[in-house]
Amino acid sequence: MFQDTVHFDSGRMFYGRLPRAIIGGAVVLLGGILVAVSSTGALEAEPLGATSIAVALVFITSLAFGFSRIQVLENEVRLQWFPFYRRRIPVAAIQRATPAVIHGLRYGFGLRFGAFGLGIIQDTGPAVRLDAGPGYLLSLGSADRQERFLAALAAAGIRVQRY
């Protein structure tokens, strides 16, 4: 079977410190509420409420194991935010790539939709903005990974604009 050459592969990029702290705090809070509900007898009085809290706890805990992966192939850029999102962007559809920096929680974290387009935000720090109809803001976690991603985009024929 024919496979495209991979020019860049970010590998699995997990959440950074700040998002992990937020997710961890939410898990501890929900876990504490669930323990309080079950120890006070409210579980029998409100089983639906306790079930809802348990479902939220499982969902938020599963987000802690989410990761993103970005690949540049000969004809496309592949984006993945596990477990919910996959996208293939043809290289011909990308007009420009520019380096960017993500500061704090300006955009939030995870899979984000905003005025910038779609963002896959795993951490603060180096990122790249892709102009491909809808915009994309992709966090990369390190300056080295950002440079390798921009070099792979340039090698694929995408105009890289540096400031």
VOBA-1610 file (N, C-alpha, C; in pm, whole numbers, padded with zeros to 5 digits, always signed):
BEGIN
Met+00084-00118+00000Met+00000+00000+00000Met+00089+00124+00000Phe+00056+00224-00080Phe+00133+00347-00092Phe+00112+00437+00030Gln+00223+00484+00088Gln+00214+00575+00201Gln+00294+00700+00170Asp+00238+00816+00210Asp+00309+00942+00195Asp+00427+00945+00292Thr+00530+01020+00251Thr+00644+01041+00339Thr+00605+01140+00448Val+00637+01108+00572Val+00608+01197+00684Val+00727+01290+00702His+00704+01421+00684His+00809+01522+00700His+00820+01571+00844Phe+00711+01561+00917Phe+00710+01604+01057Phe+00605+01522+01131Asp+00641+01478+01250Asp+00547+01410+01337Asp+00573+01458+01478Ser+00476+01525+01537Ser+00494+01580+01671Ser+00498+01471+01778Gly+00449+01352+01745Gly+00431+01251+01848Gly+00311+01290+01933Arg+00286+01214+02035Arg+00173+01246+02124Arg+00213+01362+02215Met+00137+01469+02208Met+00161+01585+02294Met+00049+01590+02397Phe+00085+01567+02522Phe-00012+01566+02631Phe-00024+01707+02690Tyr-00120+01726+02777Tyr-00140+01856+02840Tyr-00018+01898+02919Gly+00005+02028+02925Gly+00112+02085+03006Gly+00070+02098+03151Arg+00153+02165+03230Arg+00130+02174+03375Arg+00000+02243+03413Leu-00027+02359+03354Leu-00147+02434+03393Leu-00275+02359+03360Pro-00293+02309+03238Pro-00415+02230+03211Pro-00427+02105+03299Arg-00313+02038+03325Arg-00319+01919+03412Arg-00363+01957+03553Ala-00317+02073+03601Ala-00357+02119+03735Ala-00506+02148+03740Ile-00559+02210+03634Ile-00702+02242+03629Ile-00785+02113+03624Ile-00745+02021+03538Ile-00818+01893+03529Ile-00808+01818+03661Gly-00690+01815+03721Gly-00672+01748+03850Gly-00758+01809+03958Gly-00766+01942+03961Gly-00851+02009+04059Gly-00997+01975+04040Ala-01041+01969+03915Ala-01181+01933+03887Ala-01210+01789+03929Val-01116+01699+03905Val-01134+01558+03943Val-01141+01546+04095Val-01052+01615+04166Val-01054+01611+04313Val-01186+01668+04366Leu-01229+01781+04309Leu-01355+01843+04352Leu-01474+01751+04329Leu-01486+01695+04210Leu-01597+01606+04180Leu-01591+01478+04264Gly-01469+01426+04282Gly-01454+01307+04365Gly-01496+01334+04509Gly-01459+01451+04561Gly-01500+01489+04696Gly-01650+01503+04708Ile-01712+01563+04607Ile-01858+01577+04609Ile-01924+01439+04607Leu-01872+01349+04524Leu-01928+01214+04516Leu-01914+01140+04649Val-01800+01154+04715Val-01782+01091+04847Val-01879+01151+04948Ala-01893+01284+04947Ala-01985+01350+05040Ala-02129+01306+05016Val-02168+01296+04889Val-02304+01255+04856Val-02331+01113+04904Ser-02234+01024+04884Ser-02257+00885+04925Ser-02248+00866+05077Ser-02167+00947+05145Ser-02153+00930+05290Ser-02266+00996+05370Thr-02337+01090+05310Thr-02446+01157+05382Thr-02582+01093+05358Gly-02587+00995+05273Gly-02714+00930+05244Gly-02792+00999+05133Ala-02737+01103+05075Ala-02806+01173+04967Ala-02811+01089+04840Leu-02727+00987+04834Leu-02726+00898+04717Leu-02860+00829+04699Glu-02920+00787+04809Glu-03051+00721+04801Glu-03161+00821+04766Ala-03148+00944+04816Ala-03250+01045+04791Ala-03241+01101+04648Glu-03121+01115+04594Glu-03101+01173+04461Glu-03006+01086+04378Pro-03049+00968+04336Pro-02958+00882+04258Pro-02920+00942+04123Leu-03010+01019+04062Leu-02980+01080+03932Leu-02869+01184+03946Gly-02872+01263+04053Gly-02768+01364+04076Gly-02632+01300+04097Ala-02629+01195+04176Ala-02503+01124+04202Ala-02451+01059+04074Thr-02542+01003+03995Thr-02501+00942+03868Thr-02445+01048+03774Ser-02507+01164+03770Ser-02457+01274+03685Ser-02318+01317+03728Ile-02294+01326+03858Ile-02161+01364+03908Ile-02059+01257+03871Ala-02097+01130+03885Ala-02007+01020+03850Ala-01972+01021+03702Val-02071+01047+03617Val-02047+01054+03472Val-01953+01170+03440Ala-01976+01285+03503Ala-01888+01401+03482Ala-01746+01369+03528Leu-01733+01299+03638Leu-01601+01261+03689Leu-01528+01171+03590Val-01597+01073+03536Val-01536+00983+03438Val-01498+01059+03311Phe-01585+01149+03265Phe-01558+01227+03144Phe-01435+01316+03163Ile-01430+01389+03272Ile-01317+01480+03296Ile-01188+01402+03316Thr-01196+01288+03384Thr-01078+01204+03400Thr-01029+01154+03265Ser-01120+01119+03174Ser-01078+01073+03040Ser-01010+01184+02963Leu-01049+01310+02986Leu-00982+01422+02919Leu-00837+01434+02960Ala-00805+01393+03081Ala-00667+01400+03129Ala-00574+01313+03045Phe-00629+01212+02978Phe-00548+01123+02896Phe-00552+01162+02748Gly-00619+01272+02715Gly-00625+01319+02577Gly-00490+01372+02532Phe-00465+01364+02403Phe-00340+01416+02348Phe-00366+01470+02208Ser-00273+01549+02161Ser-00282+01595+02023Ser-00162+01540+01946Arg-00177+01533+01816Arg-00070+01488+01728Arg-00084+01565+01598Ile+00028+01614+01549Ile+00030+01691+01425Ile+00134+01627+01333Gln+00096+01605+01208Gln+00187+01546+01110Gln+00182+01628+00982Val+00299+01640+00918Val+00307+01702+00786Val+00351+01592+00690Leu+00267+01565+00591Leu+00301+01468+00487Leu+00323+01544+00357Glu+00349+01474+00250Glu+00377+01541+00123Glu+00260+01626+00075Asn+00137+01577+00091Asn+00021+01645+00034Asn-00080+01695+00136Glu-00054+01672+00264Glu-00153+01712+00363Glu-00090+01731+00501Val-00163+01804+00582Val-00130+01819+00724Val-00240+01748+00801Arg-00201+01660+00890Arg-00298+01584+00969Arg-00299+01637+01112Leu-00420+01662+01161Leu-00439+01708+01298Leu-00521+01604+01372Gln-00485+01578+01495Gln-00561+01485+01577Gln-00564+01538+01719Trp-00682+01542+01777Trp-00698+01568+01920Trp-00778+01451+01973Phe-00705+01358+02033Phe-00766+01234+02080Phe-00845+01261+02207Pro-00961+01215+02217Pro-01029+01113+02138Pro-01137+01168+02044Phe-01146+01301+02026Phe-01264+01357+01961Phe-01247+01414+01820Tyr-01128+01442+01774Tyr-01116+01521+01652Tyr-01001+01470+01564Arg-01029+01459+01435Arg-00928+01428+01333Arg-00957+01515+01211Arg-00853+01567+01151Arg-00872+01652+01032Arg-00751+01637+00940Arg-00777+01631+00811Arg-00672+01632+00709Arg-00688+01761+00628Ile-00583+01839+00625Ile-00586+01965+00550Ile-00493+01951+00431Pro-00545+01961+00308Pro-00457+01954+00192Pro-00357+02069+00194Val-00232+02039+00159Val-00127+02141+00156Val-00168+02257+00066Ala-00234+02227-00044Ala-00276+02332-00138Ala-00376+02429-00075Ala-00446+02388+00030Ala-00546+02474+00093Ala-00484+02569+00197Ile-00358+02548+00232Ile-00294+02631+00334Ile-00221+02746+00266Gln-00267+02868+00291Gln-00205+02985+00228Gln-00077+03029+00298Arg-00075+03015+00432Arg+00037+03070+00507Arg+00045+03005+00645Ala+00166+03000+00697Ala+00189+02955+00834Ala+00273+03061+00905Thr+00237+03094+01028Thr+00313+03192+01105Thr+00337+03139+01245Pro+00456+03166+01300Pro+00480+03127+01439Pro+00394+03211+01532Ala+00356+03155+01644Ala+00274+03225+01742Ala+00317+03178+01881Val+00270+03248+01981Val+00296+03211+02120Val+00164+03213+02194Ile+00138+03110+02272Ile+00016+03103+02353Ile+00054+03141+02495His-00011+03244+02547His+00015+03292+02683His-00102+03256+02774Gly-00072+03189+02884Gly-00174+03160+02984Gly-00296+03091+02927Leu-00410+03125+02981Leu-00535+03064+02936Leu-00614+03156+02844Arg-00545+03236+02766Arg-00613+03329+02675Arg-00712+03255+02584Tyr-00672+03139+02536Tyr-00757+03061+02446Tyr-00822+02943+02517Gly-00788+02918+02641Gly-00834+02798+02709Gly-00740+02684+02674Phe-00786+02561+02686Phe-00704+02448+02646Phe-00794+02337+02594Gly-00734+02247+02517Gly-00810+02140+02453Gly-00844+02180+02311Leu-00953+02129+02262Leu-01002+02164+02129Leu-01087+02289+02143Arg-01044+02400+02084Arg-01108+02530+02104Arg-01157+02588+01971Phe-01271+02653+01976Phe-01324+02726+01861Phe-01334+02872+01901Gly-01287+02961+01816Gly-01293+03103+01849Gly-01274+03188+01725Ala-01250+03316+01746Ala-01229+03409+01635Ala-01107+03369+01552Phe-01012+03300+01611Phe-00891+03256+01543Phe-00917+03133+01456Gly-01032+03071+01468Gly-01064+02948+01396Gly-01070+02833+01494Leu-01001+02725+01462Leu-00998+02609+01550Leu-00860+02601+01614Gly-00858+02577+01743Gly-00731+02564+01813Gly-00718+02428+01878Ile-00599+02372+01868Ile-00565+02253+01944Ile-00459+02300+02042Ile-00502+02324+02165Ile-00418+02388+02266Ile-00388+02287+02376Gln-00264+02242+02385Gln-00223+02148+02488Gln-00146+02217+02600Asp-00085+02332+02571Asp+00000+02397+02670Asp+00024+02541+02626Thr+00081+02619+02716Thr+00124+02753+02680Thr+00258+02742+02609Gly+00298+02848+02540Gly+00429+02850+02475Gly+00418+02851+02324Pro+00521+02797+02255Pro+00528+02803+02109Pro+00409+02737+02040Ala+00366+02802+01932Ala+00252+02753+01854Ala+00272+02794+01709Val+00184+02749+01622Val+00183+02789+01481Val+00040+02816+01440Arg+00021+02923+01366Arg-00108+02960+01309Arg-00107+02922+01162Leu-00208+02846+01120Leu-00223+02810+00978Leu-00341+02885+00921Asp-00322+02949+00807Asp-00432+03014+00735Asp-00473+02921+00622Ala-00589+02856+00641Ala-00638+02760+00543Ala-00790+02771+00536Gly-00839+02886+00489Gly-00983+02910+00497Gly-01013+02939+00642Pro-01066+02840+00715Pro-01074+02862+00859Pro-00932+02858+00916Gly-00905+02939+01013Gly-00772+02941+01072Gly-00753+02826+01170Tyr-00629+02794+01197Tyr-00594+02691+01294Tyr-00484+02747+01382Leu-00495+02725+01512Leu-00392+02762+01606Leu-00349+02634+01677Leu-00223+02596+01658Leu-00176+02466+01705Leu-00063+02485+01804Ser-00084+02445+01929Ser+00025+02454+02027Ser+00121+02339+02004Leu+00250+02368+02023Leu+00352+02268+01995Leu+00439+02234+02115Gly+00430+02310+02223Gly+00497+02273+02346Gly+00643+02310+02360Ser+00717+02321+02248Ser+00858+02358+02257Ser+00900+02434+02133Ala+01003+02517+02149Ala+01054+02596+02036Ala+01114+02505+01931Asp+01178+02396+01973Asp+01237+02301+01879Asp+01129+02237+01792Arg+01020+02193+01853Arg+00911+02132+01777Arg+00847+02234+01683Gln+00835+02359+01729Gln+00780+02466+01645Gln+00867+02486+01522Glu+00999+02492+01540Glu+01092+02512+01428Glu+01086+02396+01329Arg+01083+02273+01381Arg+01076+02156+01293Arg+00945+02154+01215Phe+00835+02194+01279Phe+00705+02200+01212Phe+00706+02305+01102Leu+00757+02423+01131Leu+00764+02530+01029Leu+00855+02489+00913Ala+00967+02423+00943Ala+01057+02377+00836Ala+00989+02273+00748Ala+00912+02183+00807Ala+00841+02081+00729Ala+00732+02145+00643Leu+00663+02247+00697Leu+00563+02318+00618Leu+00628+02389+00499Ala+00742+02453+00522Ala+00814+02521+00414Ala+00860+02420+00308Ala+00908+02304+00352Ala+00952+02201+00257Ala+00835+02147+00175Ala+00714+02151+00232Ala+00595+02105+00160Ala+00542+02212+00065Gly+00604+02331+00064Gly+00564+02436-00028Gly+00471+02540+00032Ile+00454+02540+00162Ile+00367+02638+00228Ile+00450+02759+00265Arg+00395+02877+00238Arg+00465+03001+00270Arg+00468+03020+00421Val+00588+03029+00476Val+00606+03052+00620Val+00644+03197+00640Gln+00561+03270+00712Gln+00586+03412+00737Gln+00637+03428+00880Arg+00758+03478+00891Arg+00817+03500+01023Arg+00817+03650+01053Tyr+00798+03683+01178Tyr+00795+03825+01215Tyr+00928+03872+01261
//
